[in-house]
């Protein structure tokens, strides 16, 4: 619970050094999505291939450069609304939906005591409507962050998945 609070504050305070403690570098993202969130260009990939033996891994220098892409501002806003004591007692919480001109956003948090995991599911809905005024699902997606809880006290990001 304390480390979850620390994680929230690290993101809120843009504390990259603290955020580094939630990764094992180089980070081998089994979901293969973290680099997608970085929006790397062809030139970025060419540089990575020169710089790293394995450009498909996520490095500490990547976190410093791209953490705002991985944990966007609206995610931070929603994350701060998740109360740690409630999350760990109820094991599931969801925020109210926040809307802006670009879409609607919601965060689902799930704690599994059995699996020793914390899952943060950042749901993003577009604001596109059809001719009848109904929302169109194309463009809806989720960013799912899976953390392992190590020694019942420390969070380590093990996977990032994109869905939708």
Backbone bond lengths (Angstrom), bond angles and torsions (degrees), N, CA, C in turn:
res aa  C-N    CA-C-N  psi(-1)  N-CA   C-N-CA  omega(-1)  CA-C   N-CA-C  phi
1 X - - - 1.450 - - 1.530 110.14 -
2 X 1.334 116.43 -42.49 1.470 119.39 179.54 1.530 110.90 -63.32
3 X 1.339 116.34 -40.72 1.458 118.86 -178.16 1.529 111.29 -69.05
4 X 1.320 117.59 -31.52 1.458 120.34 174.66 1.528 109.83 -63.65
5 X 1.310 116.45 -43.84 1.480 119.98 176.09 1.524 110.42 -60.50
6 X 1.335 116.02 -43.20 1.468 120.39 179.14 1.528 111.45 -62.87
7 X 1.324 116.54 -39.63 1.462 121.52 177.84 1.532 110.18 -61.65
8 X 1.323 116.07 -47.10 1.473 119.78 178.46 1.522 110.82 -57.74
9 X 1.316 116.63 -45.05 1.467 119.82 -177.47 1.527 111.51 -69.30
10 X 1.321 117.00 -34.96 1.471 119.93 177.89 1.523 110.21 -62.74
11 X 1.327 116.75 -42.70 1.464 119.94 178.31 1.530 109.95 -67.61
12 X 1.318 116.99 -45.51 1.459 121.28 -179.27 1.532 111.77 -60.44
13 X 1.329 116.27 -40.02 1.466 121.21 -177.22 1.530 113.60 -89.36
14 X 1.340 116.79 5.81 1.469 120.51 -177.40 1.526 111.70 53.54
15 X 1.316 116.21 39.04 1.461 122.84 -177.08 1.530 109.46 -89.59
16 X 1.323 115.70 86.60 1.460 121.41 -176.57 1.527 111.22 -62.78
17 X 1.315 117.60 -37.98 1.470 120.66 179.32 1.521 110.13 -60.48
18 X 1.321 118.05 -43.24 1.465 121.28 177.19 1.529 110.67 -68.39
19 X 1.331 117.56 -39.93 1.463 120.62 178.36 1.525 111.92 -60.34
20 X 1.314 116.88 -31.61 1.469 120.89 178.28 1.526 111.84 -57.81
21 X 1.331 117.12 -28.71 1.463 120.14 -177.27 1.529 112.54 -71.66
22 X 1.323 117.50 -10.25 1.467 121.48 179.03 1.523 112.70 -95.91
23 X 1.328 116.34 8.55 1.459 122.86 179.60 1.528 109.20 -127.98
24 X 1.307 115.70 151.52 1.462 122.26 163.55 1.522 105.52 -105.74
25 X 1.335 116.21 112.88 1.466 121.21 -176.82 1.516 110.95 -96.10
26 X 1.330 118.27 145.90 1.452 124.39 -9.57 1.524 110.19 -67.43
27 X 1.320 115.50 141.02 1.458 122.84 -175.86 1.519 109.07 -85.51
28 X 1.335 115.05 118.59 1.459 121.42 178.08 1.522 107.54 -98.47
29 X 1.311 115.52 90.35 1.468 122.36 -176.00 1.525 110.33 -72.39
30 X 1.308 116.16 107.85 1.470 121.05 -179.36 1.522 111.43 -63.75
31 X 1.313 117.35 -26.31 1.463 120.90 176.97 1.521 112.72 -78.79
32 X 1.337 116.65 -13.63 1.467 123.46 179.78 1.521 113.01 55.06
33 X 1.329 116.57 32.55 1.457 120.43 -176.06 1.516 114.18 -111.35
34 X 1.316 117.95 -19.97 1.467 118.62 -173.67 1.526 111.38 -62.98
35 X 1.318 117.43 -38.25 1.461 119.26 179.18 1.526 111.28 -72.89
36 X 1.324 117.75 -25.96 1.463 120.77 174.16 1.530 108.92 -63.54
37 X 1.336 116.20 -41.35 1.468 120.21 179.19 1.529 112.19 -63.66
38 X 1.319 116.48 -25.00 1.473 120.76 -179.68 1.527 112.39 -73.95
39 X 1.345 117.37 -13.08 1.470 122.30 -179.69 1.531 112.39 53.65
40 X 1.316 115.85 51.74 1.461 120.89 -178.64 1.526 111.46 -70.55
41 X 1.305 115.37 136.59 1.464 121.42 177.22 1.529 108.98 -86.26
42 X 1.313 116.57 173.24 1.466 120.53 175.55 1.528 110.28 -60.67
43 X 1.336 116.48 -38.68 1.470 119.83 177.47 1.523 111.60 -64.93
44 X 1.360 116.46 -39.17 1.472 120.23 176.89 1.524 110.38 -60.58
45 X 1.335 116.72 -42.86 1.472 120.38 179.79 1.527 110.64 -65.11
46 X 1.309 116.78 -40.66 1.470 120.09 178.46 1.524 110.34 -61.08
47 X 1.331 117.00 -42.49 1.473 121.30 177.33 1.527 111.42 -64.03
48 X 1.333 116.52 -41.96 1.470 121.01 179.39 1.524 110.41 -60.23
49 X 1.318 115.77 -41.25 1.472 120.17 -178.45 1.523 111.39 -65.24
50 X 1.315 116.52 -30.73 1.467 120.69 175.98 1.527 110.91 -77.46
51 X 1.315 116.38 -38.49 1.460 122.26 -172.00 1.524 113.92 -80.94
52 X 1.334 117.84 -37.23 1.461 121.25 -172.10 1.525 111.56 -119.78
53 X 1.319 115.53 143.26 1.467 120.49 173.77 1.523 110.33 -63.65
54 X 1.329 116.13 -36.84 1.455 120.51 177.39 1.531 108.82 -125.30
55 X 1.328 117.00 92.86 1.469 120.70 -176.49 1.521 113.89 -69.37
56 X 1.350 118.19 -11.93 1.455 121.06 -179.64 1.528 112.75 -81.70
57 X 1.318 117.26 -7.25 1.461 120.73 176.31 1.517 109.48 -88.73
58 X 1.322 115.16 159.76 1.464 122.39 -179.96 1.530 107.38 -104.04
59 X 1.320 116.44 123.76 1.461 122.06 -173.51 1.530 111.87 -107.26
60 X 1.315 114.70 164.94 1.463 121.11 179.37 1.532 110.88 -55.59
61 X 1.311 116.90 -39.71 1.467 120.17 178.53 1.533 111.77 -64.94
62 X 1.334 116.74 -29.47 1.466 120.46 175.66 1.519 111.05 -65.97
63 X 1.317 116.09 -41.53 1.459 119.47 -179.92 1.520 110.39 -60.25
64 X 1.316 116.59 -45.16 1.463 120.14 179.79 1.528 111.23 -60.64
65 X 1.309 116.57 -35.42 1.457 121.46 -175.80 1.538 113.48 -84.31
66 X 1.343 116.96 -35.24 1.461 120.20 -168.82 1.530 115.40 -120.34
67 X 1.323 118.82 9.14 1.467 118.75 -173.50 1.529 112.78 -58.69
68 X 1.332 118.20 -30.48 1.473 120.61 178.69 1.533 111.37 -69.23
69 X 1.326 117.51 -26.09 1.468 120.89 174.74 1.527 110.33 -75.01
70 X 1.313 115.89 -35.62 1.460 121.26 -176.20 1.531 110.59 -77.99
71 X 1.320 115.39 -38.87 1.467 121.68 178.79 1.529 108.24 -123.85
72 X 1.337 117.43 79.45 1.471 119.76 -175.88 1.531 112.85 -65.42
73 X 1.306 115.43 164.08 1.471 122.13 -174.64 1.529 112.73 -56.30
74 X 1.321 117.64 -42.05 1.473 119.78 -178.95 1.537 110.46 -67.41
75 X 1.335 117.36 -32.94 1.464 121.28 174.12 1.530 109.27 -61.13
76 X 1.315 116.06 -44.63 1.467 121.41 179.10 1.520 110.93 -59.90
77 X 1.322 116.41 -45.60 1.464 121.20 178.56 1.524 110.84 -56.87
78 X 1.323 116.40 -45.86 1.462 120.92 -179.42 1.526 111.51 -70.31
79 X 1.315 117.13 -39.75 1.467 121.25 -179.58 1.526 111.25 -59.52
80 X 1.314 116.46 -37.58 1.462 120.32 -179.95 1.530 112.25 -67.43
81 X 1.317 116.92 -18.09 1.468 120.93 178.96 1.537 112.60 -84.35
82 X 1.330 116.90 -11.02 1.468 120.90 178.02 1.527 108.12 -83.38
83 X 1.302 116.73 115.98 1.466 122.36 179.86 1.520 109.23 -87.22
84 X 1.323 116.26 120.71 1.461 121.23 -172.01 1.523 113.35 -61.33
85 X 1.327 118.06 -41.93 1.466 118.93 -178.88 1.519 111.02 -63.65
86 X 1.330 117.92 -38.95 1.467 121.34 177.32 1.529 111.16 -68.19
87 X 1.331 116.55 -41.29 1.461 120.50 -179.38 1.524 111.13 -59.94
88 X 1.314 116.33 -46.41 1.454 119.10 -175.46 1.524 112.90 -77.93
89 X 1.318 117.94 -18.24 1.466 119.13 174.38 1.531 111.37 -89.18
90 X 1.334 117.61 -41.34 1.474 120.95 -178.60 1.531 112.07 -87.02
91 X 1.301 117.83 -24.00 1.463 127.02 179.42 1.531 114.07 71.21
92 X 1.320 117.91 -4.29 1.467 121.00 174.03 1.525 108.30 -150.13
93 X 1.306 115.28 130.50 1.463 121.55 173.89 1.517 108.59 -139.66
94 X 1.294 115.36 154.41 1.456 120.27 171.92 1.520 108.14 -141.05
95 X 1.300 114.36 144.75 1.458 119.52 179.46 1.516 109.26 -83.40
96 X 1.315 115.10 166.25 1.454 119.82 168.75 1.525 106.92 -70.59
97 X 1.297 115.55 157.20 1.458 120.86 179.20 1.526 109.35 -76.94
98 X 1.324 115.33 135.51 1.461 122.66 174.29 1.526 106.81 -110.00
99 X 1.335 116.04 131.87 1.460 120.29 -179.92 1.516 110.88 -117.92
100 X 1.324 114.79 146.63 1.458 121.46 169.44 1.526 107.13 -141.04
101 X 1.307 118.25 -171.45 1.461 119.99 -176.26 1.523 112.92 -66.08
102 X 1.332 117.45 -21.84 1.461 121.27 -177.97 1.514 113.69 -88.71
103 X 1.332 117.76 -22.41 1.455 118.59 -178.00 1.511 112.70 166.72
104 X 1.324 113.88 -165.55 1.457 122.27 178.76 1.521 107.65 -125.44
105 X 1.324 116.10 141.88 1.460 121.45 -171.18 1.518 109.64 -132.96
106 X 1.324 114.58 142.43 1.454 120.28 178.03 1.526 107.90 -149.24
107 X 1.323 116.25 149.48 1.461 120.79 178.51 1.517 109.06 -121.74
108 X 1.337 115.14 129.68 1.457 123.28 175.44 1.516 107.27 -110.21
109 X 1.314 117.60 131.14 1.464 122.06 179.85 1.522 108.42 -122.63
110 X 1.331 115.54 129.77 1.463 121.46 -179.83 1.520 109.75 -129.77
111 X 1.322 114.91 128.35 1.455 122.55 176.93 1.520 107.84 -111.27
112 X 1.330 116.60 127.42 1.457 120.99 176.67 1.524 108.87 -115.10
113 X 1.320 114.66 110.46 1.459 120.18 178.18 1.523 109.95 -68.59
114 X 1.322 116.97 -33.80 1.469 121.63 -178.97 1.523 110.90 -68.07
115 X 1.326 116.92 -45.94 1.467 121.35 -177.79 1.526 113.33 -90.74
116 X 1.325 116.80 -5.84 1.465 121.75 -176.12 1.524 111.09 54.04
117 X 1.344 115.39 53.10 1.455 120.02 -179.47 1.531 110.56 -133.05
118 X 1.301 113.82 156.99 1.455 123.08 170.72 1.517 105.87 -128.63
119 X 1.326 116.40 125.12 1.456 121.68 178.78 1.518 108.80 -116.45
120 X 1.317 115.25 127.55 1.460 121.89 174.92 1.520 107.17 -113.42
121 X 1.333 116.49 117.27 1.446 122.71 -177.39 1.531 108.08 -111.28
122 X 1.307 115.45 106.70 1.461 123.41 -179.23 1.530 107.88 -92.33
123 X 1.330 115.88 106.01 1.462 122.14 -176.51 1.523 110.04 -96.00
124 X 1.325 115.34 131.78 1.459 121.81 -175.93 1.533 107.59 -126.77
125 X 1.312 115.80 120.87 1.464 120.92 177.82 1.525 108.24 -114.06
126 X 1.306 115.75 135.13 1.467 118.29 177.57 1.530 109.71 -75.80
127 X 1.285 116.22 172.39 1.474 121.24 178.84 1.519 112.40 -106.38
128 X 1.338 117.17 21.40 1.457 120.30 -178.43 1.522 110.51 -76.99
129 X 1.314 115.18 133.89 1.463 120.32 178.41 1.521 109.18 -123.38
130 X 1.329 114.60 149.79 1.460 119.12 176.87 1.532 109.95 -83.29
131 X 1.318 116.02 -174.47 1.467 120.24 -176.92 1.522 113.48 -64.33
132 X 1.364 116.87 -16.68 1.468 121.09 177.87 1.531 112.70 -94.27
133 X 1.334 115.80 0.02 1.456 119.34 -179.34 1.518 114.11 85.32
134 X 1.344 116.72 9.05 1.466 120.63 178.19 1.520 109.67 -89.84
135 X 1.333 115.84 143.90 1.454 120.20 178.84 1.522 110.93 -62.96
136 X 1.325 115.98 139.98 1.459 123.40 177.20 1.520 107.17 -99.51
137 X 1.318 117.04 131.05 1.462 119.93 -172.79 1.527 113.78 -77.84
138 X 1.332 118.93 -17.51 1.451 119.94 179.73 1.529 109.46 -59.11
139 X 1.294 115.69 132.62 1.453 120.04 -179.19 1.514 113.50 96.52
140 X 1.316 117.64 -10.82 1.466 119.28 174.65 1.516 107.99 -73.19
141 X 1.322 115.30 141.30 1.458 118.61 177.79 1.525 111.34 -158.46
142 X 1.309 114.90 169.21 1.452 122.05 179.61 1.522 109.12 -130.99
143 X 1.316 114.97 145.88 1.461 121.76 169.36 1.528 104.92 -114.08
144 X 1.317 115.66 120.82 1.459 120.84 -174.27 1.529 108.69 -115.09
145 X 1.320 115.49 120.97 1.454 122.88 -179.48 1.530 107.31 -106.71
146 X 1.322 117.17 122.24 1.462 121.41 179.17 1.526 109.25 -110.86
147 X 1.322 115.07 121.73 1.460 122.09 178.37 1.521 109.49 -111.19
148 X 1.308 116.42 139.19 1.458 121.76 168.21 1.518 106.79 -90.98
149 X 1.319 116.12 145.01 1.459 120.97 175.46 1.521 106.25 -102.06
150 X 1.317 115.73 114.21 1.457 122.65 -174.89 1.524 109.52 -97.83
151 X 1.307 116.04 128.95 1.470 122.45 179.09 1.528 112.70 54.83
152 X 1.325 116.29 33.45 1.470 123.10 178.88 1.522 114.04 57.23
153 X 1.337 117.58 21.46 1.465 116.72 -178.25 1.519 115.35 -150.83
154 X 1.318 119.02 -14.21 1.456 120.28 -172.97 1.520 110.36 -124.02
155 X 1.332 116.90 133.02 1.464 122.47 177.92 1.525 109.96 -93.74
156 X 1.337 115.36 134.54 1.461 121.81 174.12 1.521 107.76 -132.59
157 X 1.322 116.50 124.51 1.454 120.80 177.57 1.530 108.70 -69.10
158 X 1.332 116.62 126.68 1.458 120.22 -178.65 1.535 112.67 -115.13
159 X 1.329 115.73 -16.92 1.461 117.28 -175.06 1.524 109.76 -163.58
160 X 1.338 115.14 145.18 1.450 122.42 171.19 1.522 106.42 -128.35
161 X 1.310 116.39 129.25 1.467 120.65 178.24 1.513 110.16 -124.51
162 X 1.320 115.64 147.84 1.454 122.77 172.88 1.521 107.25 -112.96
163 X 1.299 116.63 134.89 1.459 121.23 178.29 1.521 108.81 -130.69
164 X 1.325 115.29 142.98 1.455 120.08 176.57 1.477 113.75 102.04
